[in-house]
Amino acid sequence: MQMATDKIMVNNTFTLDWEIEPYFKLATVYSYKVFVMTVENYHGGKNNHGISDAQIQKMAEKYKVRLY
């Protein structure tokens, strides 16, 4: 952002607001527009982040709670 890169993409597993908040704050400081994309089953049900199935289940439960 400090280098005024045209587009920045972040591949991460955000499930709670506080996890993504720093990105929104930086985007505001550097006048970037933020687009959030949720990809479902993009990897055929396999994660590419090295996260255990148990941790993914915990994250999914938090995500579901947030949506209701």
C-alpha positions as CSV (number, residue, x, y, z in Angstrom):
1,M,0.0,0.0,0.0
2,Q,2.9,2.3,0.8
3,M,4.2,1.6,-2.7
4,A,0.7,2.5,-4.3
5,T,0.3,-1.0,-5.8
6,D,-2.8,-1.0,-8.0
7,K,-4.4,-4.1,-6.6
8,I,-3.6,-6.1,-3.5
9,M,-5.1,-9.6,-2.9
10,V,-5.1,-11.3,0.4
11,N,-5.7,-15.1,0.6
12,N,-6.7,-15.7,4.2
13,T,-9.3,-17.4,6.3
14,F,-11.2,-14.6,8.1
15,T,-14.1,-15.8,10.2
16,L,-14.4,-12.9,12.7
17,D,-14.6,-9.2,12.2
18,W,-11.5,-8.4,14.3
19,E,-9.4,-10.6,12.0
20,I,-10.0,-8.5,8.9
21,E,-10.3,-5.1,10.6
22,P,-6.7,-4.2,10.2
23,Y,-7.0,-4.6,6.4
24,F,-10.0,-2.3,6.3
25,K,-8.2,0.3,8.4
26,L,-5.1,0.2,6.2
27,A,-7.3,0.5,3.1
28,T,-8.9,3.6,4.5
29,V,-5.5,5.2,5.3
30,Y,-4.2,4.5,1.8
31,S,-7.5,5.1,-0.1
32,Y,-8.0,1.6,-1.3
33,K,-11.4,0.1,-2.1
34,V,-12.0,-3.2,-0.4
35,F,-13.8,-6.1,-2.0
36,V,-14.4,-9.3,0.0
37,M,-14.9,-12.5,-1.8
38,T,-16.0,-15.7,-0.2
39,V,-15.0,-18.8,-2.1
40,E,-16.8,-22.0,-1.3
41,N,-15.5,-25.4,-2.2
42,Y,-12.9,-23.8,-4.6
43,H,-10.4,-26.5,-3.7
44,G,-12.7,-29.5,-3.9
45,G,-13.3,-29.5,-0.1
46,K,-9.5,-29.4,0.6
47,N,-7.9,-26.4,2.3
48,N,-4.6,-25.1,1.1
49,H,-3.7,-23.3,4.4
50,G,-2.4,-26.3,6.4
51,I,-5.3,-25.9,8.9
52,S,-6.5,-29.1,10.6
53,D,-10.0,-30.4,10.1
54,A,-10.8,-29.7,13.8
55,Q,-9.7,-26.1,13.5
56,I,-11.7,-25.7,10.3
57,Q,-14.8,-27.0,12.1
58,K,-14.3,-24.4,14.9
59,M,-13.9,-21.7,12.4
60,A,-17.1,-22.8,10.5
61,E,-19.0,-22.7,13.8
62,K,-17.9,-19.2,14.5
63,Y,-18.8,-18.1,11.0
64,K,-22.2,-19.6,11.1
65,V,-22.9,-17.8,14.4
66,R,-21.9,-14.5,12.9
67,L,-24.3,-14.9,10.0
68,Y,-27.4,-15.4,12.1
